[in-house]
Amino acid sequence: MIILDVIGSALGILFDVLLFPFRALPSFWGLLFLSILTGIWMILVFSAVSDQAGIAAIRKRMGGEVLGILLHVSRPGTVATFAGRLIASNTIYLWQLLRPLLVIAIPFALTWAQLEARYSTITLDEAPYPVTFTIAYDQLPDRDSLDMNGNGLSFYGPVMLVDTLREVSMRVVSLTPDPKSITIAGLEVTIGREGDWNGALISRGFRVGHSFERLFKPWLSGAPVLEGTPVSGDMRLPSTSYPVLGGNWSWIAVFLVFSSLAAIGGAAVFKIRI
């Protein structure tokens, strides 16, 4: 499982390098750049792994079958024949699209995860209200034996123990700029933006040991397995929005719209059949 941590660290470094020119700019510009870059690499990978000649041939055949239906609307038998051929051609066409999409799926999911870790939430410093932090245990300790301290943050209000879920829930507020940390029974976990620049990864939770989940949730930091310590923790930071075309867009809307436009534009420029 160590290889997963290596891959996750390498991806983090790669995205840090890609975002280097945008460090002093508002977060939107880094998100926009990565969205456009994602759309371009997706369409280029699609072109490389798809059967472009086969797609062209099947689209031409489908056009002929649609034309056949329109020309013989008064002959139900002929229409049914062309409709059957069109259904078969559509099935082949979808298969032609499915193969490259399967190749793209994992890189796309890893890209999505990195963007979500960097652009989906505000930081604890920016939160307008105390933020909930939930810690899960294999064996829930007694309230009197809880040992938690904050570095750069403070616990706000009562600490709640949920016996049925084996969880401890609390609210925290920021005291100093990032990075911050929480120490739980000797286990120190880093929380907050990992760099003092826009687009840096925002850590908002942890998992102990080597976790496959962390590869697709890079906002979770790793922690060693220690006796009496929790197994996971999650901070619920408020979502962020971006001013686009007079509205407030989520990071998902920005990413999907501009990556799609880049992919469509790339297909037109490079004459890639979809």
N, C-alpha and C positions, 0 to 999 in steps of 0.2 A: 504493500500500500504506500510505501515511501515514494514510489514513482509518481503517484497522484499528487503528492505535495510538490515534487519537482516540477511537474507539468503546470500546476497552479501558480507556482512562483515564476516560472518562465513566461506564462501568459501575462501575469501582472507586470513584469519588466517590459514585455513587448508593448503593452498598452501605455505604460509610462513613457516609453520612448516615442511612440506615435503622437502622444499628446504634448510632448515637450514644447513645440512652437506655440501652444495655446495656453500655457500656464498662467500668463498674466491677463488673459482675456476672460470675459464672463463664461460660465460653464456651457452656455448654449453653443458657443462656437466649436468647442471640442466635441460636443455631442453631434453637432451638424456634420463636422468633418468625418467622424467615425461612421455616421449613418450613410453618407455618400460613399465612403470607402467600402463599406459592407455591401452596398448595392452593386458596386462595380466588380468586386471580387466574386460575388455570387454569380453574376451573369457570365463572367469569364470562366469560372469553374463549370457552370452549366454548359457552356459552349465546348469545353474541353472533354467532358465526359458523356455528352449526349450524342445521339446519332442525328446530326444535322441533316444529312441527306434523307434519312428515313422520316424525319419530322416534315421536311418539305414535301416528300412524296405523299404522306398520309394526309397532310392538309390540302394538297391539290385534289386527292381522291375525295375527301369530304366535301370540298366545294362542288365537285361534279355531282355527287350524290344529292346534295341540297338542290342543285339546279334541276336534276332529274325529277325530284318531288314537285318542284314548282311548275315544271313543264307538263306534268301528267296528273294534275290535280283531279281531272275528270275520270281517271282510270284507277280505281281503288286498288286493284291487284298490283299494278305497276308501282303505285305509291308505297304499298306495303313492302314490296321488294327493295326499293331504294331506301326505305326507312330501316329495314333490317340491316342492309349494308352499312348505313350511316351509324347505327348503333355499334356494329362490329368495328368500324373504323375509329369511332370515338374511344372504344375500349383500348385499341392498339395505341392510339394517340396518348391517352392517359398513362399507359405503361411507359411510353417513350419519355414522358415528363417525370414519372415516378422515380426512375433509376437515378438521374442526376440529383433529384431532390433528396434522395436517401444519402448520397455522398455529401451533400451540403449540410444535412441536418445537424450533425454533431458540431462542426465548426461554427455554425450559426448559433447553436445553443450556448456554446462557450463565449461567443461574442456578446450575446444577449446578457449572459450572467455578468460579464465585466462591466457592461454599460449600466446594468441595474445596480451594481455595487458602487458605482461612481456618480450616477446622475438621478437616481430615483428618489432620494430623500435629502432633506436638509440635515445639518449637523446638530448635535446636542446644544452647541453654542447658540444656534439660530432658533431653537425651539421656543415658541412663545409660552409654553406651559411645561410642567414636570412630565417627564417621559417614563413610561412603564418599562421596567426591566424584569424579566422572568427567568428564574434559574431552576433547572430540573435536576433531581437527584435520583440515584438508584435506591437509596435509603434515606428518607427525609429525616434530618436531624431535629432534635428538640429546639424549641425557640431559644432556650437559655444557652444552648451550645453554638448558636449561629455566630460565626466570626467573619465579619465583612467590614472592609474599610475602603473608602474612595480616595483616589488621588486626582485632584482637579475637578471633582464632582462631589455632591452631597446628597444624602438620602432625605427624601421629603415625605413626611407623613409616616404612618405605621407600616411595618413589614408584615405581610400576610402569608401564612402557611396554608397551602391547599393539600390536605392529606390524601384525598382521592387521586390527585394528579402527581403527587410527590414533587410539588413545586413551591418555590418561594417567590413571591411577587412584591415588588417595591417600586416607588417612583424616585427618579433622580433628577437633579438640576445641575447645570454647569457652573463651576466656580472660576475656572481658568481656561484659556484657549487650549485646543487640542495639541498633543495627544493626552488622553486621560487613561486611567486604569482603575479596575476594581480588584481588590485582593480578597479572596474567599478561602478561608482555612489554609492560608499559605500559597494559594494558587493566584497568580497575578495575570489578569486578562486586560489587554489593551482595547480601548474604546475610542472611536472618533476618527477624524480624517487623518490618514497616514502621512500626509505631506501638507505643507503650507501653501498649496497652489490649487486652483480650480481644476476639477477633474481627477484629483487624487482619490484613491479608494477610501470609502468610509466604512470602517469596521463597526459593526453593530451586533456582535454576538460571538459565540465561541462553541467549539465542539472539542471534546477531549480525544486524544489518540489520533490515529490516521483515519480520516473519514472521506468516503467517496462523495458525500454530500457537499463537502467544501469545494470540490472542483467546479460545481455548478452553482455554488453560493459563495463566491469569494469574499463576501463581506463577513464571513465567519472566520475568526482567527483560530489557530490551533492551540491546544493546551495539553500538557502532559497528564498522564493518568496517575493520580495521587490518591491515597487512601483518605476517605472522608470528604473529598471534594466533589462538586457537582459534575454532571456529565455534559450539560449544555446550558447555554444562556442566550436569550434573544431580547434585543431592545427595539421597541416599536417607535421609530422616529417618524415624524410627519413627512408626508410626500411633498415633493417640490413641483413647481410648474414653471413653464417657460413662455414669455410673451411672444407669440407668433401670430402675425396677421391680425392684430387687434384682440386676440384671445389668449387664454391661459391653457397651454397644452401640457399634457403629461409627457414624460420622457418617451413613453411607448408611442404616443401619437407622433412626436417628432421623428423618432427612429423609423417607424413603419412608413410614414409618408415620404420622407426624403430618401430612404434606402430604396423604396419602390420606384420613385422618380429617377434615381440614379441607375437602377437596373434597366428601366425602360429606355432611358437615354443611351445607356451603354449598348443595349441590343440594337438600337437604331444606328449608332455610330459604327459598331463593329459588324453590322449585318448578321446578327445572330437570330436564328429562327427559334421561336418559342411556341 
